[in-house]
Amino acid sequence: MDLEKRLKAAGVGRFQVMALLQAARYYILHKDINKAKSYGLNRAIFYAWAKYHGPHTMAWKRAKIEELLRRGSIETKRKSKCPEGFIEVLGECVQVGPRGFYVIGDKEQTPIDYDYQVTRKLRKITDPEKVWKAALEYVKQFPQWVLEDPQKFYKLVYEPIRDKFFLEVVSGEKPKPPEHLINRLRSLDEMYKKVKSKQKTLFDFT
């Protein structure tokens, strides 16, 4: 049986890629593995739901990468007005349960749930720890301002690799972003740093 068929038979696909990369994203920024697993599974469930039931809320998915990059890294961050019981996490309003784990559909997503939906299935194919390390290495290649923005994360981090991430890891390859994209991001990052260094602080006026 070829690898693609093995992955399909194990129930491993885009849902697991989304959960894994969202968890890696959260962990890199917040260093909490349990909440990272909860967040990763929560976002995977949300995007799976939105694909079929909420297309009007995700019109940005049709945006071209260059369109997102033109906004750059220096756009002003706007705080979302989240409903009661929700907090803003990495640019999106997410419901939080009493234990601090994330909730969707009135159900708390726990680290155990993540392991059931992701880790257990990966174990049928390969070492889940190897996959987790590969996810961290892949996501770390993107600047923080990309990881903090849900639209940029989806289009720049998740979308290019969603159909080949597991294929590459299991085959012994290291998933990498497209070289032209990384070069563009580095260029924008340098521009951002120069702009920040030239911005005056309050101390300049005292």
ZIKA-V18485 format. One record per residue. N is the residue number from 1. RES is the residue in three letters. PHI is phi in radians with two decimals (none if undefined). OMEGA is omega as a letter, one per 40 degrees, with the letter a starting at -180 (none if undefined). NEAR is the number of other ideal C-beta (glycine too) atoms within 12 Angstrom. Layout:
# ZIKA-V18485
N&RES&PHI&OMEGA&NEAR  N&RES&PHI&OMEGA&NEAR
This chain:
# ZIKA-V18485
1&MET&none&a&10  2&ASP&-1.30&a&11  3&LEU&-1.09&a&21  4&GLU&-1.04&i&18  5&LYS&-1.20&i&12  6&ARG&-1.13&i&21  7&LEU&-1.10&i&31  8&LYS&-1.12&i&20  9&ALA&-1.13&i&15  10&ALA&-1.46&a&24  11&GLY&1.33&a&20  12&VAL&-1.88&a&35  13&GLY&-2.75&a&28  14&ARG&-1.06&i&25  15&PHE&-1.01&a&29  16&GLN&-1.20&i&42  17&VAL&-1.10&i&41  18&MET&-1.05&a&41  19&ALA&-1.05&a&45  20&LEU&-1.12&a&47  21&LEU&-1.24&i&48  22&GLN&-1.16&i&45  23&ALA&-1.12&i&43  24&ALA&-1.10&i&41  25&ARG&-1.00&a&41  26&TYR&-1.10&a&40  27&TYR&-1.11&a&30  28&ILE&-1.07&a&32  29&LEU&-1.52&a&28  30&HIS&-2.17&i&23  31&LYS&0.99&i&12  32&ASP&-2.25&a&20  33&ILE&-1.17&a&21  34&ASN&-1.21&i&26  35&LYS&-1.21&i&33  36&ALA&-1.11&i&37  37&LYS&-1.11&i&37  38&SER&-1.08&a&41  39&TYR&-1.15&a&46  40&GLY&-1.05&i&49  41&LEU&-1.19&i&42  42&ASN&-1.02&a&41  43&ARG&-1.23&i&39  44&ALA&-1.10&i&37  45&ILE&-1.14&a&32  46&PHE&-1.07&a&33  47&TYR&-1.22&i&34  48&ALA&-1.13&i&25  49&TRP&-1.17&a&19  50&ALA&-1.10&a&23  51&LYS&-1.01&a&18  52&TYR&-1.86&a&10  53&HIS&-2.03&a&14  54&GLY&-2.32&a&14  55&PRO&-1.07&a&14  56&HIS&-1.17&a&10  57&THR&-1.54&a&17  58&MET&-2.22&i&22  59&ALA&-1.06&a&12  60&TRP&-1.10&i&23  61&LYS&-1.08&i&22  62&ARG&-1.48&a&15  63&ALA&-1.15&i&19  64&LYS&-1.39&a&15  65&ILE&-0.98&a&26  66&GLU&-1.09&i&15  67&GLU&-1.12&i&17  68&LEU&-1.17&a&30  69&LEU&-1.19&i&32  70&ARG&-1.11&i&15  71&ARG&-1.23&i&24  72&GLY&1.14&a&24  73&SER&-1.85&a&32  74&ILE&-1.93&i&20  75&GLU&-1.17&a&19  76&THR&-1.25&i&8  77&LYS&-1.34&i&16  78&ARG&-1.90&i&9  79&LYS&-1.28&i&11  80&SER&-1.35&i&16  81&LYS&-1.57&a&10  82&CYS&-1.58&i&16  83&PRO&-1.10&i&12  84&GLU&-1.05&a&9  85&GLY&1.60&i&14  86&PHE&-1.98&i&19  87&ILE&-2.28&i&23  88&GLU&-1.45&i&19  89&VAL&-2.27&i&32  90&LEU&0.88&i&36  91&GLY&1.49&i&28  92&GLU&-2.30&i&31  93&CYS&-1.44&a&25  94&VAL&-2.28&i&34  95&GLN&-1.37&a&29  96&VAL&-2.07&i&25  97&GLY&-1.50&a&23  98&PRO&-1.09&i&10  99&ARG&-1.63&i&15  100&GLY&1.59&i&22  101&PHE&-1.49&a&30  102&TYR&-1.57&a&43  103&VAL&-2.21&i&28  104&ILE&-2.60&a&28  105&GLY&1.09&a&17  106&ASP&1.11&i&9  107&LYS&-2.16&i&16  108&GLU&-1.35&i&28  109&GLN&-1.62&a&39  110&THR&-1.78&i&24  111&PRO&-1.01&i&29  112&ILE&-1.14&i&18  113&ASP&-1.10&i&30  114&TYR&-1.05&a&41  115&ASP&-1.09&i&26  116&TYR&-1.22&a&19  117&GLN&-1.43&a&31  118&VAL&-2.11&a&41  119&THR&-1.02&a&32  120&ARG&-1.06&a&18  121&LYS&-1.25&i&28  122&LEU&-1.13&a&34  123&ARG&-1.09&i&20  124&LYS&-1.24&a&21  125&ILE&-1.95&a&30  126&THR&-2.80&i&27  127&ASP&-1.34&a&16  128&PRO&-1.03&i&29  129&GLU&-1.15&i&14  130&LYS&-1.08&i&25  131&VAL&-1.17&i&36  132&TRP&-1.08&i&32  133&LYS&-1.10&i&20  134&ALA&-1.13&i&33  135&ALA&-1.13&i&41  136&LEU&-1.09&a&29  137&GLU&-1.10&i&23  138&TYR&-1.19&a&35  139&VAL&-1.17&a&36  140&LYS&-1.13&a&25  141&GLN&-1.33&a&32  142&PHE&-1.75&i&37  143&PRO&-1.11&a&33  144&GLN&-1.04&a&23  145&TRP&-1.17&i&29  146&VAL&-1.35&a&39  147&LEU&-1.17&a&33  148&GLU&-1.41&a&25  149&ASP&-1.85&a&29  150&PRO&-1.10&a&35  151&GLN&-1.23&i&32  152&LYS&-1.15&i&34  153&PHE&-1.04&a&36  154&TYR&-1.09&a&37  155&LYS&-1.34&a&29  156&LEU&-1.72&a&40  157&VAL&-1.71&a&42  158&TYR&-1.39&a&39  159&GLU&-1.02&a&29  160&PRO&-1.14&a&27  161&ILE&-2.03&a&35  162&ARG&-1.06&a&28  163&ASP&-1.71&a&20  164&LYS&-2.30&a&25  165&PHE&-0.98&a&38  166&PHE&-1.18&i&40  167&LEU&-1.02&a&27  168&GLU&-1.23&a&26  169&VAL&-1.12&a&35  170&VAL&-1.15&i&26  171&SER&-1.41&i&20  172&GLY&1.58&i&13  173&GLU&-1.63&i&18  174&LYS&-1.83&i&20  175&PRO&-1.04&a&35  176&LYS&-2.33&i&23  177&PRO&-1.20&i&31  178&PRO&-0.98&a&19  179&GLU&-1.03&a&12  180&HIS&-1.13&i&16  181&LEU&-1.24&i&27  182&ILE&-1.09&i&23  183&ASN&-1.07&i&15  184&ARG&-1.14&a&25  185&LEU&-1.16&i&30  186&ARG&-1.09&i&21  187&SER&-1.09&i&18  188&LEU&-1.15&i&29  189&ASP&-1.11&i&24  190&GLU&-1.10&i&17  191&MET&-1.08&i&20  192&TYR&-1.08&a&24  193&LYS&-1.10&i&18  194&LYS&-1.16&i&14  195&VAL&-1.11&a&16  196&LYS&-1.09&a&15  197&SER&-1.18&a&11  198&LYS&-1.58&a&12  199&GLN&-1.21&i&13  200&LYS&-1.38&i&11  201&THR&-1.79&i&10  202&LEU&-1.06&a&7  203&PHE&-1.17&i&7  204&ASP&-1.23&a&8  205&PHE&-1.90&a&6  206&THR&-1.98&none&6
